Amino acid sequence: MSTDARAAGSGRSLAAGLEHVPLERLRSFSALYREYVSRFDGVSEFYARDWRSSDDCLAAVREAAAHPRDRGVLVDVLREQQAAWNNLGPAAAQVERLLDPRSAVVVTGQQVGLFTGPLYTVLKAMTTVRLARHLEAETGHPVVPVFWLGTEDHDLAEMSVASVPGSDGPEQLVYDGHRLPRVGNLGSVGALRLAAPIAALVDRLERLLAGTEFSGPVMDAVRAAYRPGATFTDAFAALLTALLPDSGLVLMSAEDVRLKRLALPLWRREIEDGERLHRALTDVTDRLEGASWHAQVRTAPTNLFLEQGGMRLPIDRDGASYRVRSTDVAFDGAGLLDLLERETGRFTPNVVLRPLTQDWLLPTAAYVAGPGEVAYFAQFRPAYEWAGLPMPSIHPRATVTVVEPRVGRFLHETGLPVEALQEPVDSLFTRLVQERTGIDLEATFATAGSRIDASLAALDSVVSGLDAGLSATVGASSAAMRRELERLRERVLRAQRRRESELGHRLRHAASSVFPRGTPQERVSSPLWFAARFGPGFLPELMESIDVMAPAHQVIHPAGQP
């Protein structure tokens, strides 16, 4: 979005407030994540640093800065990449700071998903910028925020979907401009160029945002980024930069062969000594599960992919040989090392080797991780020891729910906390009606049914004494009366729902807004909807409002509600 567009209508303020919800009240977070964020002690053996500790953060910055690496090549590549994505100004200045040997980085990463993916992608970027500032103030070292673009991911189906809130729940947008092969994939998605269907999808997005006050400047930014011929990477980078302008966030793609060549010593070690790494990962996974935590990642004997025939395929190890999965291509160790030296650009790391590659290239003091990533880093401490790298602090990204004014008014009137909307809507509706009317219909009908049962049981004992054959008749009468009572109950509940239809409608809207499809808002809803609803300035202001050190879920109430 242009500076003029942002100035023309920054939109709704966040002045109405922020509240913290303890993680224990939310069902979407794993026990391991809750322990890590809220207490830490129970999982401390699996991580190198306590993310809450100032001393640990200072040590992480100093060790990251001191570890030897080629900053010159890194800065050359980052300069070119910021220029290519028009991410200049503060971001370009941040790149130059990496030449200072005292400097470190806070880094996060994400796939280059359609329209930047769900809200949590932008939340990761926001947390990274704010945490870099925090660590710089705490340590006195220059600390640069970096967003690692997941360009090498090959899961096109996962990266081609976005959702925006609609009148009847989330509206899903699916890009279908590339046909997937029956077997395999289309290679690294970041390099794919958007085909003609992206124009129609952008038009549909515009129609879905048409009822929002600030859709115009948001759609200008979307159309500038997502156009036929642009790569997934370029489109993602352009839109993320537009959503968080002047943030100083440095964007980085490790697909540049110069960066891959910097990582060659690490990747050689993976081929030459990968068995030791696999044993170490297997051991820590067993210890993690033995302590009753879950293992997020199932590790494999090798951690490299190879581009082969236009596809990105894992390399499997079988004894002393290596085979490219789903092909007849095989190597011995020497042959694979030779290929790595000659055609480095064809190789990419998997989920285990990717963070090691990242921290081989960057002086990483902290990695901003989502809940799933926090869990898988519990398995990676021995991997950093194997690689000879200092393990960064794993910092949980801010988890956030934005409560729109209409939903905020509903919660205020009913006295419901946000987390109550996790409950099934029908049971929550029944509870609200009961509180409003003072009548518990379910309990009333249950009591009536119990009384019918008791009366007929007493009658049966008398009747069967006169004529044993009449006992069956009493039983049949009891069943018939029960059926009639159930029919009456259903009619009364339908009448109640009709009478309280407005309440039910408002409740369903609130639940769909905060927990769309029963899932936390940040994992489903696009950040574009929030920018269009509250104004282009809303996301930058949200970035300034979040508390990056809070061990809790944050609920944002934009101004204009109680």
C-alpha positions as CSV (number, residue, x, y, z in Angstrom):
1,M,0.0,0.0,0.0
2,S,1.3,3.4,-0.8
3,T,2.1,6.0,1.8
4,D,-0.8,8.1,0.6
5,A,-3.2,5.2,0.8
6,R,-2.1,4.5,4.4
7,A,-2.4,8.2,5.4
8,A,-5.8,8.5,3.8
9,G,-7.4,6.1,6.2
10,S,-5.4,4.4,8.9
11,G,-8.7,3.0,10.2
12,R,-9.8,1.9,13.6
13,S,-7.5,2.4,16.6
14,L,-6.5,-0.3,19.0
15,A,-7.1,2.1,21.9
16,A,-10.0,-0.1,23.3
17,G,-7.5,-2.5,24.6
18,L,-5.7,-5.8,24.9
19,E,-6.4,-8.6,27.3
20,H,-4.4,-11.7,28.2
21,V,-6.0,-15.2,28.3
22,P,-4.0,-18.0,30.1
23,L,-3.0,-20.7,27.6
24,E,-4.6,-23.4,29.9
25,R,-8.0,-22.0,28.9
26,L,-7.5,-22.7,25.2
27,R,-7.8,-26.2,23.8
28,S,-5.7,-25.6,20.7
29,F,-2.3,-25.6,22.3
30,S,-0.4,-28.8,23.1
31,A,0.7,-29.6,26.7
32,L,4.3,-29.3,25.7
33,Y,3.7,-25.8,24.2
34,R,1.8,-24.7,27.3
35,E,4.6,-25.9,29.6
36,Y,7.3,-24.2,27.5
37,V,5.5,-20.9,27.4
38,S,4.0,-20.7,30.9
39,R,6.4,-22.6,33.1
40,F,9.4,-23.9,31.1
41,D,10.9,-26.0,34.0
42,G,9.3,-29.2,32.8
43,V,10.9,-29.1,29.4
44,S,14.1,-27.2,30.1
45,E,16.3,-30.2,29.4
46,F,15.2,-30.2,25.7
47,Y,16.1,-26.5,25.0
48,A,19.4,-24.6,25.2
49,R,17.9,-21.4,26.6
50,D,14.9,-20.1,28.6
51,W,13.2,-17.6,26.3
52,R,12.0,-15.6,29.3
53,S,15.5,-15.1,30.8
54,S,17.4,-11.8,30.1
55,D,20.7,-13.6,30.9
56,D,20.0,-16.3,28.4
57,C,19.0,-13.8,25.7
58,L,22.2,-11.8,26.2
59,A,24.2,-15.0,26.0
60,A,22.3,-16.0,22.8
61,V,23.1,-12.7,21.2
62,R,26.8,-12.8,22.1
63,E,27.3,-16.4,21.0
64,A,25.4,-15.8,17.7
65,A,27.5,-12.7,16.9
66,A,30.8,-14.4,17.8
67,H,30.3,-17.6,15.8
68,P,32.3,-17.4,12.5
69,R,30.4,-17.1,9.2
70,D,30.7,-15.2,5.9
71,R,28.8,-12.0,6.4
72,G,30.0,-10.5,3.2
73,V,28.3,-12.9,0.9
74,L,25.2,-12.9,3.1
75,V,24.9,-9.1,2.9
76,D,25.5,-9.1,-0.9
77,V,22.6,-11.5,-1.5
78,L,20.3,-9.8,1.0
79,R,21.0,-6.4,-0.7
80,E,20.0,-7.8,-4.1
81,Q,16.9,-9.5,-2.7
82,Q,15.6,-6.4,-0.9
83,A,16.1,-4.4,-4.1
84,A,14.3,-7.1,-6.2
85,W,11.3,-7.0,-3.8
86,N,11.3,-3.2,-3.4
87,N,11.9,-3.8,0.3
88,L,14.1,-0.7,0.7
89,G,14.3,2.1,3.2
90,P,14.6,0.7,6.8
91,A,15.0,-2.9,5.6
92,A,18.0,-2.0,3.4
93,A,19.6,-0.2,6.3
94,Q,19.1,-3.2,8.5
95,V,20.9,-5.4,6.0
96,E,24.0,-3.2,6.2
97,R,24.0,-3.6,10.0
98,L,24.8,-7.3,9.5
99,L,28.4,-6.3,8.5
100,D,28.9,-5.3,12.1
101,P,30.5,-8.3,13.8
102,R,28.6,-7.6,17.0
103,S,25.3,-7.8,15.2
104,A,22.8,-10.7,15.6
105,V,19.4,-11.5,14.1
106,V,16.0,-12.5,15.2
107,V,14.6,-14.8,12.5
108,T,11.3,-16.4,11.6
109,G,10.1,-18.2,8.6
110,Q,7.0,-19.4,6.7
111,Q,5.9,-20.9,3.4
112,V,5.2,-18.4,0.7
113,G,1.4,-19.1,0.8
114,L,-1.4,-17.5,-1.2
115,F,-2.1,-13.9,-0.1
116,T,0.5,-14.5,2.7
117,G,-1.6,-17.3,4.2
118,P,-3.4,-17.0,7.5
119,L,-3.0,-14.2,10.1
120,Y,-0.4,-16.1,12.0
121,T,2.1,-15.5,9.2
122,V,2.0,-11.8,9.7
123,L,2.0,-12.3,13.5
124,K,5.3,-14.2,13.2
125,A,6.7,-11.2,11.2
126,M,5.4,-8.7,13.8
127,T,6.8,-10.7,16.7
128,T,10.2,-10.8,15.0
129,V,10.4,-7.1,14.5
130,R,9.3,-6.3,18.0
131,L,11.6,-8.9,19.6
132,A,14.6,-7.6,17.6
133,R,14.0,-4.2,19.1
134,H,13.6,-5.6,22.5
135,L,16.8,-7.6,22.4
136,E,18.8,-4.7,21.0
137,A,17.6,-2.5,23.9
138,E,18.4,-5.3,26.4
139,T,21.8,-6.2,25.1
140,G,23.2,-3.1,23.4
141,H,24.0,-5.3,20.3
142,P,22.6,-4.4,16.9
143,V,19.8,-7.0,16.3
144,V,18.2,-7.3,12.8
145,P,14.7,-8.8,12.1
146,V,14.7,-11.4,9.3
147,F,11.9,-13.3,7.6
148,W,13.1,-16.5,6.0
149,L,10.8,-17.1,3.0
150,G,10.0,-20.8,2.7
151,T,10.4,-20.8,-1.0
152,E,11.7,-24.4,-1.2
153,D,8.5,-26.0,0.1
154,H,6.9,-28.3,-2.5
155,D,3.4,-28.6,-1.0
156,L,1.5,-26.6,-3.6
157,A,-1.9,-27.8,-2.4
158,E,-1.3,-26.4,1.1
159,M,0.2,-23.1,-0.1
160,S,-2.6,-22.4,-2.6
161,V,-5.4,-21.8,-0.1
162,A,-6.6,-18.7,1.7
163,S,-9.7,-17.9,3.8
164,V,-11.7,-14.7,4.6
165,P,-14.6,-14.4,6.9
166,G,-18.0,-14.6,5.2
167,S,-21.7,-14.3,6.2
168,D,-22.0,-18.0,6.7
169,G,-18.5,-18.8,7.9
170,P,-15.0,-18.7,6.3
171,E,-14.9,-18.4,2.5
172,Q,-12.1,-20.4,1.0
173,L,-10.1,-19.2,-2.0
174,V,-8.1,-21.8,-3.9
175,Y,-5.6,-21.1,-6.6
176,D,-5.8,-23.9,-9.2
177,G,-3.4,-22.5,-11.9
178,H,-1.1,-25.5,-11.9
179,R,-2.1,-29.2,-12.3
180,L,-0.3,-31.5,-9.9
181,P,1.2,-34.7,-11.4
182,R,-0.4,-38.0,-10.2
183,V,2.9,-38.9,-8.6
184,G,5.4,-36.4,-7.1
185,N,5.2,-32.6,-7.1
186,L,6.1,-29.5,-9.2
187,G,9.3,-28.8,-7.3
188,S,9.8,-25.8,-5.0
189,V,6.7,-23.7,-5.1
190,G,8.4,-20.4,-4.6
191,A,9.8,-20.5,-8.2
192,L,6.4,-21.3,-9.8
193,R,4.9,-18.5,-11.8
194,L,1.3,-17.6,-11.2
195,A,-0.9,-18.5,-14.2
196,A,-3.9,-16.7,-15.6
197,P,-6.4,-18.1,-13.0
198,I,-4.9,-15.8,-10.4
199,A,-6.6,-12.8,-11.9
200,A,-10.1,-14.4,-11.4
201,L,-9.1,-15.4,-7.9
202,V,-8.1,-11.8,-7.1
203,D,-11.5,-10.6,-8.5
204,R,-13.3,-13.0,-6.2
205,L,-11.2,-11.8,-3.2
206,E,-12.3,-8.3,-4.1
207,R,-16.0,-9.3,-4.1
208,L,-15.6,-10.9,-0.7
209,L,-14.0,-7.8,0.8
210,A,-16.4,-5.4,-1.0
211,G,-18.4,-4.8,2.2
212,T,-15.4,-3.6,4.2
213,E,-14.5,0.1,4.5
214,F,-10.9,-0.1,3.4
215,S,-11.0,-2.8,0.7
216,G,-9.7,-0.3,-1.9
217,P,-6.1,0.2,-0.8
218,V,-5.9,-3.4,0.3
219,M,-6.9,-4.7,-3.1
220,D,-4.5,-2.2,-4.8
221,A,-1.7,-3.9,-2.9
222,V,-3.0,-7.4,-3.7
223,R,-3.3,-6.7,-7.5
224,A,0.2,-5.2,-7.6
225,A,1.6,-8.4,-6.0
226,Y,-0.5,-11.2,-7.3
227,R,-0.5,-10.9,-11.1
228,P,0.0,-13.5,-13.8
229,G,3.7,-14.1,-14.4
230,A,4.8,-13.2,-10.9
231,T,6.4,-16.1,-8.8
232,F,4.9,-17.2,-5.6
233,T,7.9,-15.8,-3.8
234,D,7.8,-12.4,-5.5
235,A,4.0,-12.1,-4.9
236,F,4.3,-13.1,-1.2
237,A,7.3,-10.7,-0.6
238,A,5.6,-7.8,-2.2
239,L,2.3,-8.2,-0.2
240,L,4.0,-8.8,3.1
241,T,6.1,-5.7,2.6
242,A,2.9,-3.7,1.8
243,L,1.1,-5.0,4.9
244,L,4.0,-4.1,7.2
245,P,5.5,-1.1,5.5
246,D,8.6,0.6,7.0
247,S,8.9,-2.1,9.6
248,G,12.6,-2.8,8.8
249,L,11.9,-6.5,8.3
250,V,14.5,-8.1,6.1
251,L,13.2,-10.7,3.6
252,M,15.4,-13.7,2.7
253,S,15.3,-16.6,0.3
254,A,17.9,-19.3,0.7
255,E,17.3,-20.5,-2.9
256,D,20.2,-18.3,-4.0
257,V,23.0,-20.7,-4.9
258,R,25.6,-18.4,-3.3
259,L,23.9,-19.1,0.1
260,K,23.7,-22.8,-0.6
261,R,27.4,-22.9,-1.3
262,L,28.0,-21.2,2.1
263,A,26.0,-24.1,3.6
264,L,28.1,-26.8,1.8
265,P,30.2,-27.8,4.9
266,L,27.0,-28.5,6.9
267,W,25.4,-30.4,4.0
268,R,28.6,-32.4,3.5
269,R,28.6,-33.3,7.2
270,E,25.0,-34.5,6.7
271,I,26.1,-37.0,4.0
272,E,29.3,-38.0,5.8
273,D,28.1,-38.2,9.4
274,G,24.3,-38.2,9.1
275,E,24.0,-41.6,10.9
276,R,25.3,-40.0,14.1
277,L,22.8,-37.2,13.8
278,H,20.0,-39.7,13.2
279,R,21.0,-41.6,16.3
280,A,21.1,-38.5,18.4
281,L,17.6,-37.4,17.1
282,T,16.2,-40.8,17.8
283,D,17.5,-40.8,21.3
284,V,16.1,-37.4,22.2
285,T,12.8,-38.3,20.6
286,D,12.6,-41.4,22.8
287,R,13.5,-39.3,25.9
288,L,10.8,-36.7,25.0
289,E,8.1,-39.3,24.6
290,G,9.4,-41.1,27.7
291,A,8.7,-37.9,29.6
292,S,5.1,-38.0,28.3
293,W,5.5,-35.2,25.8
294,H,4.7,-35.6,22.1
295,A,7.3,-35.7,19.3
296,Q,6.4,-33.2,16.5
297,V,8.8,-34.6,13.9
298,R,9.5,-38.1,12.8
299,T,13.1,-38.0,11.8
300,A,14.7,-39.8,8.9
301,P,18.2,-41.1,8.2
302,T,18.8,-38.4,5.7
303,N,17.8,-34.7,5.7
304,L,18.3,-33.5,2.2
305,F,16.0,-33.2,-0.9
306,L,17.2,-33.2,-4.5
307,E,15.6,-31.5,-7.5
308,Q,15.1,-34.4,-10.0
309,G,13.1,-34.3,-13.1
310,G,11.4,-31.0,-12.1
311,M,10.4,-32.5,-8.7
312,R,11.7,-31.9,-5.2
313,L,12.3,-35.4,-3.8
314,P,13.8,-36.7,-0.6
315,I,17.1,-38.6,-0.6
316,D,16.7,-41.9,1.3
317,R,19.7,-43.8,2.8
318,D,19.9,-47.5,2.8
319,G,23.2,-48.6,4.4
320,A,26.0,-47.1,2.3
321,S,23.8,-46.2,-0.7
322,Y,21.5,-43.2,-1.3
323,R,18.4,-43.3,-3.5
324,V,16.2,-40.5,-4.7
325,R,12.7,-41.5,-3.7
326,S,10.2,-42.6,-6.4
327,T,13.1,-42.8,-8.9
328,D,15.8,-45.3,-10.0
329,V,18.5,-42.6,-9.3
330,A,21.0,-43.9,-6.7
331,F,24.4,-42.9,-5.4
332,D,27.1,-44.1,-3.1
333,G,28.4,-41.6,-0.6
334,A,31.2,-40.4,-2.8
335,G,28.9,-39.9,-5.8
336,L,26.4,-37.9,-3.8
337,L,29.2,-35.7,-2.4
338,D,30.4,-35.1,-5.9
339,L,27.0,-34.1,-7.1
340,L,26.6,-31.8,-4.1
341,E,29.8,-30.0,-5.1
342,R,29.0,-29.7,-8.8
343,E,25.2,-29.0,-8.6
344,T,24.7,-27.4,-5.2
345,G,21.6,-25.5,-6.4
346,R,19.6,-28.8,-6.8
347,F,19.8,-29.5,-3.1
348,T,17.5,-28.2,-0.3
349,P,17.2,-29.1,3.4
350,N,14.3,-30.9,5.1
351,V,12.6,-29.9,8.3
352,V,15.6,-31.0,10.5
353,L,18.4,-29.5,8.4
354,R,16.5,-26.3,7.5
355,P,16.9,-24.5,10.9
356,L,20.5,-25.7,11.0
357,T,21.1,-24.2,7.6
358,Q,19.4,-21.0,8.6
359,D,21.6,-20.6,11.7
360,W,24.7,-21.6,9.7
361,L,24.1,-18.6,7.4
362,L,22.7,-16.2,10.0
363,P,23.9,-15.0,13.4
364,T,20.6,-16.2,14.9
365,A,20.1,-15.2,18.6
366,A,16.4,-16.1,18.6
367,Y,13.9,-17.9,16.3
368,V,10.3,-16.8,16.5
369,A,8.3,-20.1,16.4
370,G,4.7,-21.0,16.2
371,P,3.3,-23.6,18.6
372,G,4.2,-26.6,16.4
373,E,7.7,-25.3,15.8
374,V,8.3,-24.8,19.5
375,A,7.5,-28.5,19.9
376,Y,9.8,-29.7,17.1
377,F,12.7,-27.6,18.4
378,A,12.4,-29.8,21.6
379,Q,14.0,-32.5,19.4
380,F,16.7,-30.4,17.8
381,R,19.1,-29.6,20.6
382,P,21.4,-32.5,19.8
383,A,21.3,-31.5,16.1
384,Y,22.8,-28.1,17.0
385,E,25.5,-29.9,19.1
386,W,26.2,-32.2,16.1
387,A,26.5,-29.2,13.7
388,G,28.7,-27.3,16.1
389,L,26.3,-24.4,16.2
390,P,25.0,-22.3,19.1
391,M,21.3,-23.1,19.5
392,P,19.2,-19.9,19.5
393,S,16.5,-19.0,22.0
394,I,13.2,-20.4,20.7
395,H,10.8,-17.5,21.2
396,P,7.0,-18.2,20.9
397,R,5.3,-15.9,18.5
398,A,2.5,-13.8,19.8
399,T,-0.8,-15.7,19.5
400,V,-3.6,-13.3,18.9
401,T,-7.4,-13.0,18.5
402,V,-8.9,-9.9,17.0
403,V,-12.4,-9.2,18.3
404,E,-14.4,-7.1,15.9
405,P,-16.7,-4.5,17.5
406,R,-19.9,-6.4,16.8
407,V,-18.6,-9.5,18.5
408,G,-17.1,-7.4,21.3
409,R,-20.6,-6.0,22.0
410,F,-22.1,-9.5,22.1
411,L,-19.5,-10.7,24.6
412,H,-20.0,-7.6,26.7
413,E,-23.8,-8.1,26.8
414,T,-23.7,-11.8,27.6
415,G,-20.7,-11.7,29.9
416,L,-18.9,-14.4,28.0
417,P,-15.1,-14.6,27.8
418,V,-13.6,-15.1,24.4
419,E,-12.5,-18.6,25.2
420,A,-16.2,-19.6,25.9
421,L,-16.7,-19.6,22.1
422,Q,-14.7,-22.8,21.9
423,E,-17.7,-24.6,23.2
424,P,-20.2,-26.3,20.8
425,V,-22.6,-23.5,19.7
426,D,-25.8,-25.5,20.6
427,S,-24.7,-26.2,24.2
428,L,-23.5,-22.6,24.6
429,F,-26.8,-21.3,23.2
430,T,-28.8,-23.5,25.7
431,R,-26.7,-22.1,28.6
432,L,-27.2,-18.5,27.5
433,V,-31.0,-19.0,27.1
434,Q,-31.2,-20.6,30.5
435,E,-29.3,-17.7,32.1
436,R,-31.5,-15.2,30.3
437,T,-34.9,-16.9,31.2
438,G,-34.0,-18.5,34.4
439,I,-35.5,-21.8,33.1
440,D,-33.5,-24.9,32.5
441,L,-35.7,-26.7,29.9
442,E,-33.4,-29.8,29.7
443,A,-33.5,-30.2,33.5
444,T,-37.3,-29.7,33.5
445,F,-37.9,-32.4,30.9
446,A,-35.4,-34.7,32.6
447,T,-37.3,-34.3,35.9
448,A,-40.6,-34.9,34.1
449,G,-39.2,-38.1,32.5
450,S,-38.0,-39.4,35.9
451,R,-41.4,-38.8,37.4
452,I,-43.2,-40.7,34.6
453,D,-40.7,-43.6,35.0
454,A,-41.3,-43.6,38.8
455,S,-45.1,-43.5,38.5
456,L,-45.2,-46.3,35.9
457,A,-42.8,-48.4,38.0
458,A,-45.1,-48.1,40.9
459,L,-48.1,-48.9,38.7
460,D,-46.4,-51.9,37.3
461,S,-45.8,-53.4,40.7
462,V,-49.6,-53.2,41.4
463,V,-50.8,-54.3,38.0
464,S,-48.4,-57.2,37.7
465,G,-49.7,-58.5,41.1
466,L,-53.2,-58.6,39.7
467,D,-52.2,-60.0,36.2
468,A,-48.6,-60.7,35.3
469,G,-49.5,-60.4,31.6
470,L,-50.4,-56.8,32.0
471,S,-46.8,-55.9,32.9
472,A,-45.8,-55.8,29.2
473,T,-48.7,-53.4,28.5
474,V,-47.4,-51.1,31.2
475,G,-44.0,-51.2,29.6
476,A,-45.4,-50.4,26.2
477,S,-47.4,-47.5,27.7
478,S,-44.2,-46.2,29.4
479,A,-42.3,-46.3,26.1
480,A,-45.1,-44.5,24.3
481,M,-45.2,-41.8,26.9
482,R,-41.5,-41.4,26.7
483,R,-41.7,-40.9,23.0
484,E,-44.4,-38.3,23.3
485,L,-42.4,-36.5,26.0
486,E,-39.4,-36.4,23.6
487,R,-41.5,-35.1,20.8
488,L,-42.8,-32.4,23.1
489,R,-39.3,-31.5,24.2
490,E,-38.1,-31.1,20.6
491,R,-41.1,-28.8,19.8
492,V,-40.5,-26.7,22.9
493,L,-36.8,-26.4,22.1
494,R,-37.6,-25.4,18.5
495,A,-40.0,-22.7,19.8
496,Q,-37.3,-21.5,22.2
497,R,-34.8,-21.2,19.3
498,R,-37.3,-19.3,17.3
499,R,-38.0,-16.9,20.1
500,E,-34.3,-16.5,20.7
501,S,-33.3,-16.5,17.0
502,E,-31.4,-13.2,17.3
503,L,-29.4,-14.5,20.2
504,G,-28.6,-17.7,18.2
505,H,-27.6,-15.7,15.1
506,R,-25.3,-13.4,17.1
507,L,-23.7,-16.4,18.9
508,R,-23.0,-18.2,15.6
509,H,-21.5,-15.1,14.1
510,A,-19.3,-14.6,17.2
511,A,-18.1,-18.2,17.3
512,S,-17.4,-18.2,13.5
513,S,-15.4,-14.9,13.8
514,V,-13.3,-16.0,16.8
515,F,-13.1,-19.8,16.1
516,P,-13.9,-20.3,12.4
517,R,-14.6,-24.0,11.8
518,G,-13.8,-24.5,15.5
519,T,-10.2,-23.4,14.8
520,P,-8.4,-20.4,16.3
521,Q,-8.9,-17.3,14.1
522,E,-5.2,-16.8,13.5
523,R,-4.9,-20.2,11.9
524,V,-7.7,-19.6,9.3
525,S,-8.5,-16.0,8.6
526,S,-6.4,-13.9,6.1
527,P,-4.7,-10.7,7.4
528,L,-6.2,-9.0,4.3
529,W,-9.6,-9.1,5.9
530,F,-8.4,-7.3,9.0
531,A,-6.6,-4.7,6.9
532,A,-9.8,-4.2,4.8
533,R,-12.1,-4.1,7.8
534,F,-10.1,-1.9,10.1
535,G,-7.8,0.0,7.8
536,P,-4.3,-0.2,6.2
537,G,-2.8,1.1,9.4
538,F,-4.4,-1.6,11.6
539,L,-1.7,-4.3,11.1
540,P,1.2,-1.9,11.8
541,E,-0.5,-0.6,14.9
542,L,-1.2,-4.2,16.0
543,M,2.5,-4.9,15.6
544,E,3.2,-2.0,18.0
545,S,0.5,-3.2,20.5
546,I,1.4,-6.9,21.0
547,D,3.4,-7.9,24.0
548,V,6.2,-10.2,22.7
549,M,7.1,-11.3,26.2
550,A,3.6,-12.3,27.4
551,P,3.3,-16.0,28.3
552,A,-0.4,-15.9,27.3
553,H,-2.8,-15.6,24.4
554,Q,-3.6,-11.9,23.5
555,V,-7.1,-10.7,22.7
556,I,-7.2,-7.4,20.8
557,H,-10.3,-5.2,21.0
558,P,-10.2,-2.4,18.3
559,A,-11.7,0.8,19.5
560,G,-15.4,1.5,19.1
561,Q,-16.8,-1.1,21.5
562,P,-17.4,-1.3,25.2
